[in-house]
Every structure is written in C-alpha cells, then in structure tokens.
Amino acid sequence: MDLQLKGRVAIITGPVKGMGAAVTNAFADEGCKLALVGRDTAAIEPLAGKIKARGGEVIVICCDVTDGTQCSAAAQATRTHYGERIDILVNVAGGSGPIGKTGVETSEDEFDDIIALNMHGCFNTMRAVLAAMMAQRYGKIVNVGGTFGMRGRAGRMAYSASKWGLRGITKSFALEVGAYNINVNYVAPGMVDGPRFRDKVCADMARRLGISPDEAAALHAADYALKRVSTDVDVANACLFLASDVSRQITGADLPVDGGWAML
C-alpha cells in the first residue's frame, strides 16, 4: 500500500535515541522531507547524513522541547526551509523517569522533570506547529506515549502520570482542531526491545527477582497475548499509519503497540 507520504514535511522530535531512529528512517524511506529536532544535534547529524546520502531531504534543528520559545523557533525554521508547510509532527522525545521507585519514594524534582519532558514537551511542539497546520487546513500529529499511561504501573508512577496526561492533551487537541482537517493521535508502545529495555527495565527486574536479564525479558514477553516484545520498527509502522491519509477518519485515538498487554 502506498501511504502517499512522499513530499510531506514532517517534524520528528527525539529522532535518534531509543525508537527515534527507527521512526526517522521509516519516514525518510516514505519520502518525507524531514526536520529532526533535539538538544543533542551532534548525535542527530550522523543519521541525517545517512538519509541525505540515500537522496533524502533533511534538516537538523537544535531545540529543547521543554522550552516553548525554542519550539516556536524550530517550527518557524522548518516552515522557512520547506516553503511554509508543516504537514506532520511526530513527538518521540520523552524520558522514562525513575524506575523501580514507588510514588512515596519519588522526589518532587523527579516527578516535575518527567512531567516537563513528556507532557510540556509535546504541548509546546503542538502549539508551535498548529498555526501552520490550521492555516493550510491539513495536519497529522502523532504523540508517542506508552501503555503505562493506559493501565498504570507500580514502580513507575511518575512516568505513568506523564503519559496519562499526554493522552488527555492528545484527545483535547483532537477535538479542538478536527474542524481544520487535523488528526491528533496517540501511539502507546509497550516494552520495546533495545538498550533501555534491556539495561534498565530488565536489569531492575533481574535485581529484584534474583534472575538474569534474559529471564526478565522472557517474563515480560509472557505477559503479552502475542508472547513477544515489540520492536522499534513496530512502533515506527504505527506512526506511519497515523501520519498518513489511510487513517484519515481516526483522531483522538489510543493505539497500543504492545503485543496485547494493555487490553488484558
């Protein structure tokens, strides 16, 4: 199926770390014109270079998404470079917050930091791009959240709260901008195999249960209907779907990509 994304202008936040690189490469492979946004531009440039080498169009913009002024500047830089259009925003940037801490053990600073990144960051970028999308009467916004924002999780209170809040932001914006032909949706990855999952989540479970990290990963997989842990490509494909007109009649939705955990 041709998703007809070629030539669309897409801003991607958090375009390299975690699942970010898979999302970025997926949109590049579909022919999107990319603006890759993040604080660590030195980490982004190598990926941008690879995309350019295979004929893609990409710019790299330094931006701290927790700063609304910087987000507005990033949106303007994108419009200036790509003929005043912004068609797609994919908010991948986010953090995990404290792992293995109860709500009582979580400090105010730890809570505030993850709320600022996971909620304020998406709020800032959405506000920054929506004026352009509303003016052109077209736009697709995909916020990458998490299934702990759908079911909650002991030991992950701060992260869970931030992703529950992001769902509310997503749904409210979807209602407000739908009349402008703008879709706003939420992709909720479960555990995604990779360094963060292996080195943090599995390592924490292994310490608590006295098992190996590989055994911890297997326990996670056993919790899911499909008995496997998601990959970053699974998440990227969900983002492509919601950023395309194939999903034109879907907005304000939660799309779990978790092998069947949130529904159980």
C-alpha positions in Angstrom: 0.0 0.0 0.0 1.3 3.4 -0.9 0.9 5.7 2.1 1.3 8.7 -0.1 3.7 10.5 2.3 6.2 11.4 -0.3 7.0 15.2 -0.1 5.2 15.7 3.2 7.0 17.9 5.6 7.5 16.1 8.9 9.0 17.3 12.2 10.3 14.5 14.4 11.4 15.1 18.0 13.7 12.7 19.7 14.8 11.4 16.3 17.7 9.3 17.2 17.6 7.8 20.7 15.5 4.7 21.6 12.9 4.1 19.0 13.6 7.5 17.4 16.0 6.3 14.8 13.5 3.7 13.5 10.8 6.3 13.3 13.0 8.7 11.5 14.2 6.1 9.0 10.6 5.0 8.3 9.5 8.5 7.4 12.6 9.0 5.3 12.0 5.8 3.4 8.5 7.0 2.6 10.0 10.2 1.0 9.1 12.7 3.7 11.0 16.0 3.9 12.3 15.9 7.5 13.1 18.3 10.2 14.9 16.4 13.0 14.6 18.3 16.3 16.5 17.7 19.5 19.0 19.1 22.0 22.0 17.0 21.0 22.5 17.8 17.4 25.9 16.1 17.3 24.0 12.8 17.9 21.5 13.6 15.2 23.8 14.7 12.4 25.2 11.2 11.5 21.7 9.9 10.9 20.8 13.0 8.9 23.9 12.4 6.9 22.9 8.8 6.1 19.5 10.0 5.0 21.0 12.6 2.7 23.3 10.0 1.2 20.4 8.0 0.0 18.7 11.0 -1.5 16.5 12.2 1.4 15.8 15.8 2.4 16.5 16.6 6.0 17.5 19.5 8.2 18.6 19.3 11.9 17.3 21.8 14.4 18.7 22.3 17.9 15.7 22.6 20.3 14.9 21.8 23.9 11.2 20.7 23.7 10.6 21.8 27.3 11.2 25.4 26.1 8.2 26.8 24.2 10.2 29.6 22.7 12.7 27.2 21.2 9.8 25.0 19.9 8.3 28.0 18.1 11.7 28.8 16.6 12.1 25.2 15.4 8.6 25.3 13.7 9.5 28.6 12.0 12.8 27.3 10.8 11.0 24.3 9.3 8.5 26.5 7.5 11.2 28.7 6.2 13.2 25.8 4.8 10.3 23.9 3.3 8.1 26.5 1.8 5.9 27.4 4.8 4.5 23.9 5.2 4.4 21.6 8.2 2.3 18.5 7.5 3.3 16.1 10.2 4.6 16.2 13.8 5.8 13.1 15.5 6.6 13.6 19.1 9.0 10.8 20.0 11.1 12.8 22.5 10.5 11.6 26.1 12.0 10.0 29.1 11.4 7.1 31.4 11.6 8.8 34.8 12.6 6.9 37.9 12.4 3.1 37.5 11.5 0.9 40.5 10.6 3.7 42.8 7.2 3.9 44.4 5.3 7.2 44.4 6.3 7.8 48.0 10.0 7.3 47.1 9.8 9.6 44.1 11.1 13.1 44.7 9.4 16.3 43.6 12.2 17.0 41.2 12.0 13.6 39.6 8.3 14.0 39.2 8.5 17.5 37.8 11.3 16.6 35.4 9.4 13.8 33.7 6.1 15.8 33.5 8.1 18.7 31.9 9.5 16.4 29.2 6.7 14.0 28.5 3.8 16.4 28.8 5.0 20.0 28.5 7.4 19.0 25.6 4.5 17.7 23.5 2.3 20.6 24.4 5.0 23.0 23.3 5.6 21.4 20.0 1.9 21.0 19.2 1.3 24.7 19.9 4.2 25.6 17.7 3.1 23.7 14.6 -0.7 24.1 14.8 -0.9 27.6 13.5 0.6 26.4 10.2 -1.5 23.3 10.1 -4.7 25.2 10.7 -3.8 27.8 8.0 -3.3 25.1 5.4 -6.2 23.0 6.8 -4.2 19.9 7.0 -2.1 18.2 9.6 -1.2 14.9 11.3 0.1 14.8 14.9 1.3 11.6 16.4 2.3 11.6 20.1 4.3 8.6 21.2 3.2 7.7 24.8 3.2 4.4 26.5 0.9 1.6 27.8 1.7 2.6 31.4 -0.4 5.7 30.5 -3.3 3.3 29.9 -3.1 0.8 32.8 -0.6 2.3 35.3 2.4 0.5 36.7 3.7 0.1 40.2 7.2 1.5 40.5 6.6 3.8 37.5 4.2 6.3 39.0 5.9 9.4 37.6 6.2 8.1 34.1 2.7 6.7 34.1 1.3 10.0 35.3 3.1 11.8 32.5 1.7 9.5 29.8 -1.8 9.6 31.2 -1.6 13.4 31.0 -0.3 13.2 27.4 -3.4 11.2 26.4 -5.6 13.9 27.8 -3.6 16.6 25.8 -3.9 14.5 22.7 -7.7 14.0 23.0 -8.4 17.6 23.8 -6.4 18.9 20.9 -8.0 16.4 18.6 -11.4 17.8 19.5 -10.2 21.4 19.1 -8.5 21.1 15.7 -10.6 18.5 13.9 -12.6 21.1 12.1 -9.3 22.1 10.4 -8.7 18.6 9.0 -6.1 17.9 11.5 -5.7 14.4 13.1 -4.2 14.0 16.5 -3.5 10.6 17.8 -1.5 8.6 20.5 0.7 5.6 19.9 1.3 3.6 23.0 4.3 1.3 22.9 4.6 -1.4 25.4 8.1 -2.6 26.3 10.2 -2.0 23.2 13.3 -4.2 22.9 16.5 -2.3 22.9 19.1 -0.8 25.3 16.6 1.0 27.5 14.5 -2.1 27.9 17.5 -4.5 28.5 19.8 -2.3 30.5 17.2 -0.5 32.7 13.8 -2.4 32.9 15.1 -5.9 32.6 18.1 -5.1 34.8 15.9 -3.7 37.5 13.6 -6.8 37.4 16.5 -9.1 37.5 17.9 -7.5 40.6 14.6 -7.6 42.4 13.8 -11.2 41.5 17.3 -12.6 41.5 17.2 -13.8 37.9 19.1 -13.0 34.7 18.2 -10.1 32.4 17.3 -12.6 29.7 14.9 -14.3 32.1 13.4 -11.0 33.0 12.8 -10.2 29.3 11.1 -13.6 28.9 8.8 -12.8 31.8 7.8 -9.6 30.2 7.0 -11.4 26.9 5.0 -14.0 28.8 2.6 -11.2 29.9 1.6 -10.4 26.4 -1.1 -12.1 24.2 1.4 -12.5 21.4 4.1 -13.6 23.7 6.7 -11.3 22.2 8.2 -7.9 23.0 7.6 -5.1 20.4 10.4 -3.7 18.3 11.1 -0.1 17.3 10.0 -0.9 13.8 6.6 -2.0 15.1 6.2 1.5 16.7 7.5 3.2 13.6 4.9 1.5 11.4 2.1 2.6 13.7 3.4 6.2 13.5 3.4 6.0 9.7 -0.2 4.7 9.6 -1.5 7.5 11.8 0.5 10.1 9.9 -0.9 9.0 6.5 -4.3 9.6 5.0 -5.0 5.9 5.3 -6.1 6.8 8.8 -8.0 9.9 7.7 -11.0 9.1 9.9 -9.1 8.3 13.0 -8.4 11.0 15.6 -8.1 11.2 19.4 -7.4 7.5 19.4 -5.0 5.4 21.6 -3.1 2.8 19.5 -1.3 0.3 21.8 1.7 -1.4 20.1 2.4 -3.9 22.9 1.6 -7.4 21.7 -1.6 -7.4 23.7 -0.8 -6.1 27.2 -2.9 -3.0 27.7 -6.1 -4.9 26.7 -5.6 -7.8 29.2 
